[in-house]
Every structure is written in C-alpha cells, then in structure tokens.
C-alpha cells in the first residue's frame, strides 16, 4: 500500500483497514501454528502497512499536513 493512496482515504476507512490487516495477521499466524505453509513476508508487509496507516492517522490528529510541507520544500 502506498502512502499516497493512504492519504487519500478517509479516517474511518483507514481504521477499518487497520482492523482488517490485524485480523489477517492473526489468521496467518494461526495457520502457521497448524503447520500449513504460510507466507511470512505477508505478515511483515501487513505490519508495515499498519505502521504507515497509524502514522498518517497520528499526523491528522496533530494537524500535520506532510503533502504541503513536501511541496514547500521542493521550491527551495
């Protein structure tokens, strides 16, 4: 999931996405304990996506807008 795509989504939608990703991680780990083959890279990818989403939600709660700051930095 790209940061640009995450920033375009609404807060409620992002919170639902975090819940969905956490549930998928749980199911992947559960399947791993039952000796099925599990793609461990998927767990790592989901954890990183959750981190990206929570960072953007925190930025929104603090009123930080990274898109505007990045554009201002390009002009220098």
Protein Blocks (a to p, Z undefined) as FASTA:
>chain_A
ZZklmmmpcfklmmmmmmmmmmmmmmmmmmmmnopacdfklmmmmmmmmmmmmmmmmmmm
nopafklmmmmmmmZZ
